Amino acid sequence: MNLISQAVLEDFRQIIAVRLGLRFEDSKMDYLEDILRQRIEANGKIALAEYLTGLAKGTNKREELRALCSQLTVGETYFFRAPEQFRAIAELVVPQWMRRRKSSPVLRMLSAGCASGDEAYSLAIAIREHFPEVPQSDVRIVGADANPSILATAKRARYTDWSLRSTSPEIRDKYFRKDGKTHILDESIRSMVTFEERNLAVKDHTHLDFEEYDIILCRNVIMYLVPEGAQFAVAQLTSVLAPAGFLFLGHAETLRGLSQDFHLRHTHDTFYYQKCEKHDVELVPPPLELAPAIAAMDLSWVDTVRCASEHVECLARDSTDHRTRAQVELHPVTSPKAANLLAPAQFGIALELLRREKFRDALEVLRDLPCKASPDPDVQLLRAVLLTNVGDVPVAETVCQQILSADDLNAGAHYITALCREHAHDTKGAMVHDRTAVYIDPEFAMPHLHLGLLAKRAGDLKTARHELEQASVLLPREDASRILLLGGGFSREALINLSQAQLNASGGPS
Ligand SMILES: C[S@@+](CC[C@H](N)C(=O)[O-])C[C@H]1O[C@@H](n2cnc3c(N)ncnc32)[C@H](O)[C@@H]1O
């Protein structure tokens, strides 16, 4: 076949994103080109344009999409991958479910993106091992995957040594029978699991419309999806998860930016999510009433800070009564309507006062915010930062707790809580909150720095070096607004120097 142009490959990538939800980086374009050539060949050397149009419009055979999916997905998995999660499920999550379960005695679990079935069967083995008294009919495990060929492998239930590399010899001998070089899974475990072909990331005939689950594992799947696909997958999983049900993601994945329907939990050295119940959702404070231009945007915390700062610059510049910026700061407009409109301005003013280390003045400005704006997490976080700066640490921690009770995935609130815990001489608690912050946002430099300092002080130089190295890598690209807010009054350069000096004092880079 002739050369395939970049534009055609780009179309192919787009079609795959829309029809399958799969994401491919620029570095994977050569790989996509190989696959495209193979599919054209497999389709009797169909014309490229005809093939792509059929794929885009869904007019070619459904088998073609399935074949593409089989070739494009990554099926790497093994039994008891991330064993801490299986321990958490057996020792905490299932017992919790047992205490709460109401009418239905059946424990329903979904392995979403189950690949060759290792994860779904591991769940079955874990339940059998930890709850031998539970009748088999009371446990239902479904493995779902978009890749039809890998599901066929799952149903065969024959595995190599490599698939059992994280399985103890006792479990292997108890539940598998050796047949040459493969291990055949026992029928008693196989019969606990059924498999279904489902694409979680797109709305097609395979989307999840089935029953409710108590526990869902969707590990190492959303990392392969385009943002819209990940959003759709999480929404689907949320809709089929029971209230207060449990969700486990891969260790490098978070729900940050994908959902606010979950509480973040931590146990057994792992994070997991628990779906909010209806009354939890009702407790979430209403969003801050920002000026329309700001409110119209879908803003992250950092963006909000930036926009608010820009907005206050504009207000100061464009002020029709020609008041100076200082006058605006000193004489905030107090009529309710004007106060509402000025909420972002006051927010920006409070930030500016933080920059100038006028913490008490900044707190005063926030105190004057209209009631509707007060519970906004961004305002609350700024308040918590200011409170730590004036030494009112217990109140700062309470403010953080309020933020986290509405949104467990607020990395900034976890970080400020870590500082408060350190102040209360609770190093362990501080480290848990720092770790939670970096789990939620792996690019967040300050909790790495804080973790490094805490570890160094505790004499754990290996951890100190690791965290300080991370901080040194992340600080140069850390967002300026976040440094202003959470950098403890230090400039970027000062923070970089601090982390490098502490790294050297801990024995230097590893
Ligand atoms: C890397 S494996 C992870 C397997 C297992 N969950 C684990 O963590 O070991 C990813 C699996 O997700 C499946 N997958 C990817 N995108 C999917 C989608 N949109 N819907 C359903 N499954 C998908 C792939 O086919 C593959 O089998």
The ligand as an ORCA input file, in Angstrom:
! r2SCAN-3c Opt
* xyz 0 1
  C      -4.238     -3.235     31.213
  S      -5.663     -4.213     31.201
  C      -6.094     -4.180     32.907
  C      -6.627     -5.510     33.388
  C      -6.962     -5.548     34.865
  N      -8.030     -4.654     35.158
  C      -5.746     -5.222     35.686
  O      -5.634     -4.134     36.239
  O      -4.867     -6.082     35.786
  C      -6.834     -3.116     30.456
  C      -8.087     -3.833     29.973
  O      -9.109     -2.864     29.786
  C      -9.800     -3.162     28.626
  N     -10.430     -1.949     28.101
  C      -9.818     -0.875     27.565
  N     -10.735      0.015     27.192
  C     -11.920     -0.490     27.518
  C     -13.240     -0.020     27.391
  N     -13.491      1.160     26.828
  N     -14.240     -0.783     27.842
  C     -13.986     -1.994     28.392
  N     -12.768     -2.479     28.527
  C     -11.747     -1.753     28.097
  C      -8.759     -3.722     27.697
  O      -9.339     -4.516     26.682
  C      -7.886     -4.527     28.638
  O      -8.286     -5.860     28.702
*
